[in-house]
Amino acid sequence: MKKRSTSKVLALLLMVALFLGIAVNTSRANVAPAEAEQSLEKVETEVLEAISAKGSSDFVIEMAEHANLKAAYEIKDWSERGWYVYNALKEVADRTQKPILLRVLK
């Protein structure tokens, strides 16, 4: 029974990890020109070249804020630890990714 709950927690953690590493398509991005110039300094050259050549590019946004998971090391119960990590990752992802997703998916 413990193995089944562990599998569920690991599956949830994998889903959160995939969500945190979301790749978006720039062809949907709608950024004002002034904001675009300011934001371009953080965009890798390969992405800009692909956009110039093809009109779009896939990319990954690395968020500056990361969940603090230090307390998870103190939790002895594997299932409880997994849920703690899942909830911490989901809380940070929901809060930090929402504005980006709203802008990109316009």
Secondary structure, DSSP 8 states (H G I E B T S, - for coil): -HHHHHHHHHHHHHHHHHHHT-EEEGGG----HHHHHHHHTTS-HHHHHHHHHHS--EEE---S-----GGGGG--SHHHHHHHHHHHHHHHHHHHHHHHHHHHT-
